[in-house]
Amino acid sequence: MTEERRCWLAVLARAPGAELEAAVAAAVAPPCRVVRAAETGLVMVRGRAGGTGERFNLGEMTASRCTVTDDEGRLGVGWIAGRDKRKAEMVARLDLLLQRPDGAGLRARVVAPLAAHQAAARDTRAAKAAATRVDFFTMVRGDV
């Protein structure tokens, strides 16, 4: 899987379901068939102490997945957090469309605006968190 594809899958997985529905409806999509119907299950979330230390199991979370294919053999996959099976299917369909040779136009119309909106929301959250940050410092006594 290419880095570009990983990026668009991440953007699509975080996008609202209604926007994905609209994007699929607006796209000129060739017929595709479902390889693995949308299903919901649990995945183990792992973490690392300090971000680089020893791995540990953080817990389980609910995830939904779906896989679709077209007549040319391409596979579209959709993995999302949560139980929204329809959203997982929309992500898979869009992934399939984005892999086509004419997918660049769809990336510009759908993925780029979603990525920009998500980045702006992330920056807003970071600014709110930074406003409440407390810096602790230690004063050194002169006799030490």
N, C-alpha and C positions, 0 to 999 in steps of 0.2 A: 504494500500500500504506500503510495507516495505521500510526502509531507503535505502537499497541497490538498489531497483528498482527506487526510486526517483533519486539516484545518476546517474544511467545509462541513465535514461530519460533526465536528465539535460545535460549530455555529448552528447548524440545523438542529442538533439535539437540544440546544438551549433556547431555541426560538419558540414563540407561542404557536400552539397548534392551529389557530385560526389563520395565521399568516402562511403557514405551510400549506394548508388547504387551498388558500387563494392562489398560491404560487403553482401548485399542481394543476388547479383548474385552468389557470391562464396559459400554462405551457402546452405546446403542441406535442403531445406525448404519443409515441407509438405504443401499440399494445404490449403489455407485459403480463407475466403470470407469476403467481405467488409460489415460491419454492418452499418457504417455511412461513406458515401463517403467523400472524402476530400473536405472541404469547408473553405472559408475565411470569417472572420468577424472582429468585433472590440471588444476589451476587455478594461475595465477601469483599469488603472494603479493607484494604491494608494501609498501614501508615509506617512511618519511620520516625524514630525518636530524634528530634532535632532536625528532621528533614533529610539527614544523611546517615543516621545510626542504624541500629538493628531493626529489622522489620517486625511488625506485630499486627495481629488481626484486630482491627478497630471495631468491626461489627458487620452486620448484613444490611443491605438496602434492596428495595424493590426496583426491578428494571424490566423493561419490555423490549422485545426484539422482533424483527421481521426481515425476511430476505425475499427479493423479487429478482426476476431475470427477464431478458428480452430475447428476441429471435437470433441475435448475433452472439449470444453467450455471455454477455456482461452480467455481473451480479451487483445488485444494489442492496446495501445493508442499512438497517436502522436500529440503533441501540439508544434508548433514552432512559433517564431516571424516572421512576414512577410507573403507574398502571395504565397509561393512555395508549392503548393498542393502536388506535387510529393514527395517532401522532407517529408512532414507530413505523407504521406502514407509509405514511407521507414522507418521512425521512428516507426510507428505503427507495421510494419512487423517485424522489429528487436526486438521491445519490446516483441512481441509474441514469437519469437524464443528464446529470453533470458530467458523467464519464463519456458521453457521446462526443463526436468531433465538433458538434455545434454547441457544446456545453459552455463555452466561454461567454456567450451572450447571457445565458441563464445565471452564470456566476456574477456578472455585472449587475443584472436586474434584481436578483434575489439575495445571493450570499453576501455581497459587498454591503448593501444597506443594513442587513441584519447584523453583520459584524460591527459596523460603525455604531449602530444603536446599542449593541451589547457593550462595546468599549466605552461609550459615553456613560452608560449606567454603572459600569465598573469604576470609572473615574469619579463619578458622583459619590458612590459608596465609600471609596478610598478617601475622598476629601472630607466626608462626614466623620469617618473614623479618625483621620489625622487631626481634626479639630478637637477631639477629646483626648488626645495623646498626652500623657504626663511623662516628662523627662525627670528621672531621679538622678541626683548627683551627690557626691560625697565631698564635704569640705574637709580639707586636711588642716589639722591644728598645727600651730606654729612650733610647739615644743616636741613634735614627733620627728 
